[in-house]
């Protein structure tokens, strides 16, 4: 599949082409194509996450010429069905006091090494 690229003219907002209520992520799959899911997103965090995923096969990217961020304003593509998980409940880790102390030490060590 060849990737299509679209460009959009400058909007009234100048640097933003989509209003907040227009930015969305849509995940869909049907019974016929059970092994892949289709994903469309116009939300920057999800776009970055999808483009970093080696399993994501991008089919379409849209750009805004006036957008300050040189990246796409929306992407459309497919992922293997096995790459999607839906959490049914939040999992909260319960740490013992010793585990909490180890986490604090590890974070302090990481902060010190990043400063040097």
C-alpha positions in Angstrom: 0.0 0.0 0.0 1.3 3.4 -0.9 0.9 6.1 1.7 -1.2 9.1 0.6 -0.4 12.6 1.7 -3.0 15.4 2.0 -2.5 19.0 2.8 -5.0 21.4 4.2 -5.0 25.2 3.8 -4.5 27.6 6.7 -7.5 27.8 9.0 -9.0 30.8 10.7 -7.0 29.8 13.8 -3.7 30.1 11.9 -1.6 27.5 13.7 -4.3 25.0 14.5 -6.4 23.4 11.8 -8.8 21.4 14.0 -10.9 22.6 17.0 -10.5 20.6 20.2 -14.0 19.0 19.7 -12.9 17.9 16.2 -9.8 16.1 17.4 -10.6 12.4 17.8 -9.3 8.9 17.6 -11.5 6.2 15.9 -10.7 2.5 16.2 -12.8 0.1 14.2 -12.8 -3.5 12.9 -15.3 -5.7 11.3 -16.1 -9.4 11.2 -14.7 -9.8 7.7 -11.2 -8.5 8.6 -10.7 -10.1 12.0 -6.9 -9.9 12.0 -6.5 -6.1 11.5 -8.0 -3.0 13.0 -8.4 0.4 11.3 -7.3 3.5 13.3 -7.8 7.2 12.4 -6.5 9.8 14.8 -6.2 13.6 14.8 -4.9 13.8 18.4 -1.2 14.5 18.5 -0.3 12.2 21.4 -2.0 9.3 19.7 -0.4 10.2 16.3 3.1 10.2 17.9 2.3 6.8 19.6 1.0 5.2 16.4 3.9 6.5 14.2 6.5 5.1 16.7 4.8 1.7 16.7 6.5 -0.6 14.2 3.3 -2.7 13.7 1.3 0.4 12.6 1.0 0.6 8.8 0.2 4.2 7.9 -2.0 4.5 4.8 -2.7 8.3 4.9 -1.2 11.3 6.5 -2.7 14.8 6.4 -0.7 18.0 6.9 -1.6 21.6 7.4 0.7 24.1 5.6 0.4 26.7 8.3 0.7 24.3 11.3 3.8 25.1 13.4 4.4 21.4 14.1 5.9 19.9 10.9 4.3 16.6 11.7 1.0 15.3 10.4 -2.3 16.6 11.8 -4.0 13.3 11.2 -3.1 9.7 10.3 -5.0 6.7 9.1 -3.8 3.2 9.0 -4.0 -0.4 10.2 -2.7 -2.4 13.1 -2.8 -6.2 13.8 -5.8 -7.0 16.0 -3.5 -8.6 18.6 -1.8 -5.2 19.1 -5.0 -3.8 20.7 -5.9 -4.5 24.3 -8.9 -3.1 26.1 -8.5 -2.9 29.9 -11.6 -3.9 31.8 -10.5 -2.4 35.1 -7.7 -0.3 36.3 -4.8 -2.2 37.8 -3.3 -0.5 40.8 0.1 -1.7 42.1 0.3 -2.2 45.9 3.9 -1.7 47.0 5.4 -2.7 50.3 7.4 -0.2 52.3 10.6 -1.9 51.1 9.5 -1.7 47.5 8.6 2.0 47.9 12.1 2.7 49.3 13.7 0.9 46.3 11.7 2.9 43.9 12.7 6.2 45.6 16.4 5.1 45.5 16.1 4.2 41.8 14.4 7.5 40.9 17.1 9.5 42.9 19.8 7.7 41.1 18.2 8.3 37.7 17.8 12.0 38.5 21.5 12.3 39.6 22.8 10.6 36.4 20.6 12.8 34.2 22.0 16.0 35.7 25.6 15.0 34.9 
